[in-house]
Amino acid sequence: MKKLSVNTLKTIIVFFIIVSLSSSASAFPLSQQKDKNNSIFDTQNPDKAGDQKITDILSLIDENLILEYLQNIVGLGPRMTGSYGCEKAAQYIHEQFTDMQLTTRYQNWTSWGNRYYNHLYSSQNVEGILPGTDPAADAAIIFNAHYDGIGRGPGANDDGSGTVAVLAAAYALSHFDFKRSVRFVTFSGEEIGLAGSRAYAKEAYERNDSILVEINADMIGHDIGSRTMRVTATEDAGWVADIFQTINNNYSIGLTVNHGTINRVRHNMGGSDYAPFLVYGWESVACWESDPDLNFHSPRDDFSNVNISYLVNTTRIIAATLASLADLSETPPQVRITSPRVGFLYNAGMRKREIGEFKTTVINDIWIWAEVNYATVPIERAEFYYNGKLVFTDTEAPFKWQFNKLSLGKQEITVTVYDQLGRNSSDWREIRFINIFKRIK
């Protein structure tokens, strides 16, 4: 027998070790190799290219960048909607987006204010779009804040901090390409009744825009020691809130991220600029500071009211989350009630005319349609609820239910879909029904 060389023996030993390890891995159940219900953002094995991209984005957002943007925004205050300071702030934001080579535009709007500001206002939102590179990833991500303020103060934290975060995130992400489009939007009119965001959401709804999630930042710069950030999300956007936590942990941001819930049902347009998106069925995430700011809406909301290092870190978490979302190939399904449409009067199933923002009225019977977006696995069923009671289950797309129930007044319609992985998604709508002749059998 021919004696084997030392190198040959080493080769054989290495070969058997590799085979042994491969066999051991395949012997584990699939559920132990990778749980199919794990978060889409893999916290244990992040993509190396994506990991480096996020690291680079974080490095671009520093105190010098935040200081520059905040000094300019605060210097233009007060920024009451319709004032010259507000106009100059819009011009400054537009110039920054243009310099970043984003697709930039003004969206002009005119609206009455709320009961506290009962005037007719004309102003503009400013939008900068970083286009995606993958036509198949057509669902956009929106990151927004309001740049207007009240007449009594410079609005450094409310919401100069959110505006600065939008500018800084746009600057950092503009250095890279992403699969999905990211829209950076600053609204005016928030302080007078969310006028700017209402105009923007309505326009997007009329265009049938595909929006994966809208992320709002309102007062994220004031901290007196807790180093805590609150992230609240709608019923189907909890997985997005999880990404904030993962970014904080994986990249040692150093904050505590607390989660909360945005309730779409009977929301009544409170809170901040995320509210109009709820009415149209889109998913939203809102970012807030945790420590109370007793200086907001006052002359004391000046530059000294903002903790710069804290604002750097809240901005970094948001920017990194945007980058993660913009490169995701797979997302959970989302269902939306697509008919009857918000803001219209229907009679006998036919759309008649527009009746006002956020109102939907149906006379006689109608089919309720629900459509599912981003479904990567088959949808098993769609459940239709009337005032919280299950009334119909549809197992074949297109999912729809004929409403033909004796009804007079506002009623709640909820649709929940389930896919083969057990994931679910819901949409809710309040509709005024006038149907006094027919009943469901």
C-alpha positions in Angstrom: 0.0 0.0 0.0 1.3 3.4 -1.0 2.0 5.7 2.0 0.0 8.9 2.0 1.8 12.2 2.3 1.1 14.5 5.2 -0.6 17.1 2.9 -2.9 14.4 1.5 -3.9 13.3 5.0 -4.7 17.0 5.9 -6.8 17.3 2.8 -8.8 14.2 3.6 -9.4 15.3 7.2 -10.6 18.7 6.2 -13.0 17.1 3.6 -14.5 14.8 6.2 -15.0 17.7 8.6 -16.8 19.8 6.0 -19.1 16.8 5.1 -19.8 16.2 8.8 -20.7 19.8 9.5 -23.0 20.0 6.4 -24.8 16.8 7.4 -25.3 18.1 10.9 -26.8 21.4 9.7 -29.3 19.6 7.4 -30.3 17.3 10.2 -31.9 20.2 12.1 -35.6 20.8 11.6 -36.3 23.7 9.2 -38.0 25.6 12.0 -34.7 25.6 13.9 -32.7 26.7 10.9 -34.9 29.7 10.2 -38.2 30.5 11.7 -40.6 31.4 8.8 -42.3 34.0 11.1 -39.1 35.8 12.1 -38.9 39.5 11.4 -38.1 40.2 7.8 -35.1 42.3 9.0 -32.7 39.5 10.1 -31.1 40.7 13.3 -28.6 37.8 13.5 -27.3 37.8 9.9 -27.6 41.2 8.3 -26.6 41.5 4.7 -23.0 42.5 4.5 -23.4 45.1 1.7 -26.5 46.5 3.4 -24.7 46.5 6.8 -21.8 48.6 5.3 -24.3 51.0 3.6 -26.1 51.6 6.9 -22.7 52.1 8.7 -21.8 54.7 6.1 -25.2 56.5 6.4 -24.8 56.7 10.1 -21.3 58.2 9.7 -22.7 61.0 7.5 -25.1 62.2 10.2 -23.1 64.0 12.8 -23.4 67.0 15.1 -22.0 69.4 12.5 -24.7 68.4 9.9 -27.5 68.6 12.5 -26.3 72.0 13.8 -26.1 73.5 10.4 -29.6 72.6 9.5 -31.1 73.5 12.8 -29.4 76.9 12.9 -30.8 77.7 9.5 -34.4 76.5 10.4 -34.5 78.3 13.8 -33.1 81.4 12.2 -36.2 81.6 10.0 -38.6 81.5 12.8 -41.3 82.2 13.8 -42.7 80.1 10.9 -46.5 80.5 11.3 -48.2 79.1 8.2 -48.7 81.8 5.6 -46.0 84.1 7.1 -42.8 85.2 5.4 -40.7 83.1 7.7 -42.7 80.0 6.6 -42.2 80.9 3.0 -38.4 81.3 3.5 -38.2 77.9 5.3 -39.9 76.2 2.4 -37.5 77.9 0.0 -34.5 76.8 2.1 -35.7 73.2 2.2 -36.4 73.2 -1.5 -32.8 74.4 -2.2 -31.4 71.7 0.0 -33.4 68.9 -1.7 -32.3 70.3 -5.1 -28.6 70.4 -4.1 -29.0 66.7 -3.1 -30.2 66.1 -6.7 -33.6 64.8 -5.5 -36.6 65.1 -7.6 -37.9 68.2 -5.9 -41.2 70.1 -6.0 -43.6 72.4 -4.2 -47.1 71.2 -3.5 -49.3 74.3 -3.2 -52.4 74.1 -1.1 -55.2 76.3 0.2 -57.3 75.4 3.2 -59.3 76.8 6.1 -57.6 76.3 9.5 -59.1 74.7 12.6 -61.3 76.4 15.2 -58.3 78.0 16.8 -57.0 79.4 13.5 -60.2 80.1 11.7 -58.7 81.7 8.5 -58.1 80.7 4.9 -54.5 79.8 4.4 -52.3 79.3 1.4 -49.0 77.6 1.7 -46.9 74.8 0.3 -45.4 71.4 1.1 -41.9 70.6 -0.1 -41.1 67.1 -1.5 -37.8 65.6 -2.5 -37.8 62.1 -4.0 -34.9 59.7 -4.1 -36.0 57.3 -6.9 -35.7 53.6 -6.5 -33.8 51.4 -8.9 -36.1 48.4 -9.0 -39.3 48.9 -11.0 -40.9 45.9 -9.3 -40.4 47.5 -5.8 -43.1 50.1 -6.6 -44.2 50.8 -3.0 -42.7 54.1 -1.8 -41.5 55.0 1.7 -42.4 58.4 3.1 -40.5 60.3 5.8 -42.1 63.6 6.8 -42.2 66.3 9.4 -43.8 69.8 9.6 -41.7 72.9 9.2 -44.3 75.4 10.3 -44.6 76.7 13.8 -46.7 79.0 15.9 -46.4 82.8 16.0 -44.9 83.0 19.5 -41.7 81.1 19.1 -38.9 79.9 16.8 -40.1 76.3 16.9 -36.7 74.7 17.4 -38.0 71.4 18.7 -41.6 71.7 17.4 -40.9 70.8 14.7 -37.5 72.1 13.7 -36.1 68.9 15.1 -38.2 66.7 12.8 -37.5 69.0 9.8 -33.8 68.7 10.4 -34.1 64.9 10.6 -35.8 64.9 7.2 -33.0 67.0 5.7 -30.2 65.1 7.3 -31.7 61.7 6.4 -32.2 62.9 2.8 -28.6 64.1 2.6 -27.2 60.8 3.9 -29.4 58.5 1.8 -28.9 60.6 -1.3 -25.3 59.2 -1.5 -26.6 55.7 -2.3 -29.0 53.8 -4.5 -32.0 51.8 -3.1 -34.5 49.4 -4.6 -37.5 51.5 -3.4 -38.2 55.2 -3.8 -38.0 57.3 -0.6 -40.0 60.5 -0.4 -38.7 63.2 1.9 -41.6 65.6 2.7 -41.9 68.6 4.8 -45.4 69.9 5.5 -46.7 73.4 6.5 -50.1 73.8 8.1 -49.7 71.2 10.9 -50.3 73.7 13.6 -53.5 75.0 12.1 -55.1 71.5 11.7 -52.8 69.3 9.6 -53.7 71.2 6.5 -50.5 70.4 4.5 -50.5 66.7 5.3 -54.2 66.5 4.5 -53.6 68.0 1.1 -50.7 65.7 0.4 -52.4 62.5 1.5 -55.5 63.4 -0.5 -53.5 63.9 -3.6 -51.6 60.6 -3.1 -55.0 58.8 -2.6 -56.4 60.3 -5.8 -53.4 59.1 -7.7 -53.7 55.6 -6.2 -50.1 55.8 -4.9 -48.5 52.6 -3.6 -47.1 53.5 -0.2 -45.4 50.9 2.0 -45.3 53.0 5.1 -45.3 56.7 6.2 -42.9 57.7 8.9 -43.6 60.9 10.8 -41.1 62.8 13.1 -42.6 65.4 15.4 -40.5 66.8 18.3 -37.6 64.4 18.5 -34.9 66.7 19.8 -35.7 67.4 23.5 -34.1 65.2 26.1 -33.3 65.8 29.7 -31.6 62.5 30.5 -33.8 59.5 29.7 -32.2 59.0 26.2 -35.5 57.4 25.2 -37.3 57.5 21.9 -40.9 56.5 21.4 -42.0 54.7 18.2 -45.7 54.2 17.7 -47.1 52.2 14.8 -50.4 51.2 13.2 -51.8 47.7 13.4 -49.8 46.3 10.5 -46.6 48.3 10.9 -45.3 46.8 14.1 -42.6 45.0 12.1 -41.3 48.5 11.0 -41.1 49.5 14.6 -39.0 46.4 15.3 -36.5 47.6 12.8 -35.9 50.8 14.9 -35.1 48.6 17.8 -32.8 46.4 15.7 -30.9 49.4 14.4 -30.5 50.8 17.9 -29.1 47.4 19.1 -27.0 46.4 16.1 -25.3 49.7 15.6 -24.9 50.8 19.3 -26.9 54.0 18.9 -27.3 54.2 22.7 -31.0 55.0 23.0 -33.9 53.2 24.6 -36.6 52.6 22.0 -40.1 52.2 23.4 -42.9 50.9 21.2 -46.5 52.0 21.1 -49.7 51.6 19.0 -51.5 54.1 16.7 -55.2 53.2 16.7 -56.8 53.8 13.3 -60.3 53.2 14.6 -62.1 56.6 15.3 -58.8 58.4 15.4 -60.5 61.8 14.9 -57.5 63.4 13.2 -55.5 64.1 16.3 -51.8 63.6 17.0 -49.7 64.8 14.1 -49.2 64.7 10.3 -49.5 60.9 10.2 -53.3 61.1 10.9 -54.5 61.8 7.3 -52.7 58.7 6.1 -54.7 56.6 8.5 -58.0 57.6 6.9 -56.9 56.4 3.5 -55.8 53.0 4.8 -52.0 53.4 4.7 -49.7 52.2 7.5 -47.9 54.8 9.6 -45.1 55.0 12.2 -44.7 58.1 14.4 -41.4 59.0 16.1 -41.4 61.1 19.3 -39.1 62.1 22.1 -39.9 60.6 25.5 -39.1 63.4 28.0 -41.8 66.1 28.3 -41.0 69.4 26.6 -42.6 72.2 28.7 -41.1 74.8 26.3 -43.0 73.9 23.1 -45.4 76.4 21.7 -43.5 79.2 23.5 -40.7 81.6 22.9 -38.5 79.2 25.0 -38.6 76.7 22.2 -35.3 78.0 20.9 -32.0 76.5 20.0 -31.2 75.8 23.6 -34.3 73.6 23.9 -32.7 71.0 21.7 -30.3 68.3 22.8 -28.0 68.1 19.7 -26.4 64.7 20.5 -29.9 63.2 21.2 -31.2 64.6 17.9 -28.2 63.2 16.1 -29.1 59.7 17.4 -32.9 59.9 16.8 -32.1 61.0 13.2 -29.6 58.2 12.8 -32.1 55.5 13.8 -34.7 56.9 11.4 -32.3 57.2 8.5 -31.0 53.7 9.0 -34.5 52.3 9.2 -35.4 54.1 5.9 -32.3 52.5 4.3 -33.3 49.1 5.5 -36.9 49.4 4.3 -35.8 50.8 1.0 -33.7 47.7 0.1 -36.2 45.0 1.4 -37.3 42.5 -1.2 -40.1 41.0 0.9 -42.6 42.7 3.2 -45.7 41.4 4.9 -49.1 41.7 3.1 -51.2 44.8 3.5 -55.0 44.9 2.8 -56.9 48.1 2.0 -60.5 48.7 1.5 -60.5 50.1 -2.1 -64.3 50.6 -2.7 -66.3 52.5 -1.7 -63.7 55.3 -1.9 -63.1 57.8 0.8 -64.8 61.2 0.1 -67.6 60.1 -2.2 -71.4 59.5 -2.3 -72.6 56.2 -3.7 -76.1 55.2 -4.7 -77.0 51.6 -5.6 -73.3 50.7 -5.9 -72.4 53.6 -8.3 -70.1 56.4 -7.4 -72.0 59.7 -7.8 -70.1 62.7 -6.6 -67.5 64.0 -4.2 -69.0 65.0 -0.8 -66.1 66.2 1.3 -62.8 65.1 2.8 -62.8 61.8 4.7 -66.6 61.3 4.4 -68.1 58.3 2.7 -71.9 57.8 2.3 -73.6 54.8 0.7 -77.3 54.8 -0.3 -78.8 51.3 -0.8 -76.6 48.3 -1.2 -73.0 48.1 -2.3 -70.1 45.7 -2.7 -67.2 46.2 -0.3 -63.9 45.5 -2.1 -60.6 44.8 -0.4 -57.3 44.4 -2.2 -54.1 43.0 -0.9 -50.7 44.5 -1.7 -47.2 42.9 -1.3 -48.5 39.4 -0.9 -45.6 37.1 -1.5 -47.4 33.9 -0.5 -51.1 33.1 -1.2 -53.9 34.7 0.9 -56.1 32.0 2.4 -59.1 34.1 3.3 -60.6 37.6 3.8 -62.9 38.2 6.7 -65.5 41.0 6.6 -66.7 42.5 9.9 -69.7 44.8 10.5 -69.5 46.7 13.7 -67.1 44.1 15.1 -69.2 41.1 14.1 -67.9 38.6 11.4 -70.5 38.6 8.6 -68.7 37.1 5.6 -65.5 35.1 4.7 -64.2 35.1 1.1 -61.6 32.6 0.1 -61.0 33.7 -3.5 -59.6 36.9 -4.8 -60.8 39.5 -5.7 -62.1 39.7 -2.1 -65.5 41.4 -1.7 -68.7 41.3 0.2 -72.1 42.7 -0.7 -73.5 45.0 2.0 -77.2 44.8 1.9 -78.2 45.3 5.5 -80.9 47.4 7.0 -78.9 50.4 8.2 -79.2 54.1 8.9 -76.1 56.0 10.1 -72.4 55.5 10.6 -71.2 51.9 10.7 -67.8 50.3 11.1 -66.4 48.0 8.4 -63.3 46.0 9.0 -61.5 43.6 6.7 -58.8 41.1 7.9 -56.9 38.9 5.5 -54.7 35.9 6.4 -51.9 34.4 4.3 -50.5 30.8 4.4 -47.8 31.8 6.8 -50.4 32.8 9.3 -49.7 36.5 9.0 -52.7 38.9 8.9 -53.5 42.4 7.9 -56.5 44.6 8.6 -58.1 47.8 7.4 -61.0 49.7 9.0 -63.4 52.2 7.6 -66.3 54.2 9.0 -69.1 54.6 6.4 -72.5 56.3 6.6 -75.1 53.8 5.2 -78.6 54.7 4.2 -80.3 51.4 3.4 -83.8 51.1 4.8 -85.3 48.6 2.4 -83.1 45.5 2.4 -81.6 43.0 4.8 -78.8 40.4 4.5 -80.3 37.0 4.3 
